[in-house]
Amino acid sequence: MAFPITRPRRLRVKENIRRLVRETCLTVDDLIYPLFVTHGRGVQSPVEAMPGVYNLSPDMLLEEAARVVDLGIPGILLFGIPREKDETAREAYDDEGIVQQAVRAIKKEFPELVVITDVCLCEYTSHGHCGVVEQGRILNDPTLELLACTALSHARAGADMVAPSDMMDGRVAAIRRALDEAGYQDVSIMSYAAKYASAYYGPFREAVGSAPQFGDRRSYQMDPPNAREALREIALDIEEGADIIMVKPALAYLDIVRQARDAFNYPVAVYNVSGEYAMVKAAALRGWIDERRVVLETLTGMKRAGADIIITYHAKDVARWLREG
């Protein structure tokens, strides 16, 4: 019988050979860890739908930040849970707001840790929408001023990067202008450039209590069937001054990640969102999957699709697993 001359299996027979020819390598340098901060002291309130994730008071947040630094994770993404919510999201842009307090505390203790702040209003509004509401409509342009004020407040507190997640038209330009005019030219913008109106966000809304009190967010977040529109959104954000572009969620939108990687010579981030995390955790807790292998395979797939940065609630576990080898 004729034997094959080309045998791809030759390069798979031993682990060290596989390592030598591996095309995509996931490292701790790729990771950002999202954290939720709330008012109080000694607070470590578990998020039921996200095992291992907590709402933390600033003192507990510092303990978590210390673990993040020890694991070599380069950055965190902060979300705030206000003391009170109102129609104009006042705590979002209050210099004494919870995120602003947390940023100051973290930068004092861990100045080299990259602190990124989510810039949105939904966690802070009584109606749960990402912008100013008038007669049931989410108003785009009046929202831009509040978003710019929020980003500027975060920059004053010491944030290294701001991440607008609202999907209002023109918000990157408004934020860039406000930062530059106030002398914060070095504060970068990681834009949620292609953020879809996704069902994968459910557990996050439990964590921060941001579910809309009426309607939904489909009038401003992207329609899931659309891909070409995502490239237009990304191009607009780059034109307005975004330094990093993001696709959110990750798993169901890896085709968008690949298209973004091919079309734009900019760093691409993905957000491995709460619903993706919760599904893996639920299956793992029931013994249905090997959590470590599934998580590493999933995040490697995100990087293979073109992501430079992966925002994930698995970050601490992944950092430990990568260290173990």
Buried (B, 14 or more C-beta within 10 A) or exposed (E): EEEEEEEEEEEEEEEEEEEEEEEEEBEBEBBBBBBBBBBBEEBBBEBEBBBEBBBBBBEBBBEBBBEBBEBEBBBBBBBBBBEEBEBBBBBBBBEEBBBBBBBBBBBEEBEEBBBBBBBBBBBBBEBBBBBBBEEEEBBBEBBBEBBBBBBBBBBBBBBBBBBBBBBBBBBBBBBBBBBEEBEBEEBBBBBBBBBBBBEBBBBBBBBBEBEBEEBEBEEBBBEBEBEEEBBEBBBBBBEBBBBBBBBBBBBBBBEBBBBBBEEBEBBBBBBBBBBBBBBBBEBBEEEEBEBBEBBBEBBBBBBBBBBBBBBBBBBBBBBEBBEEE
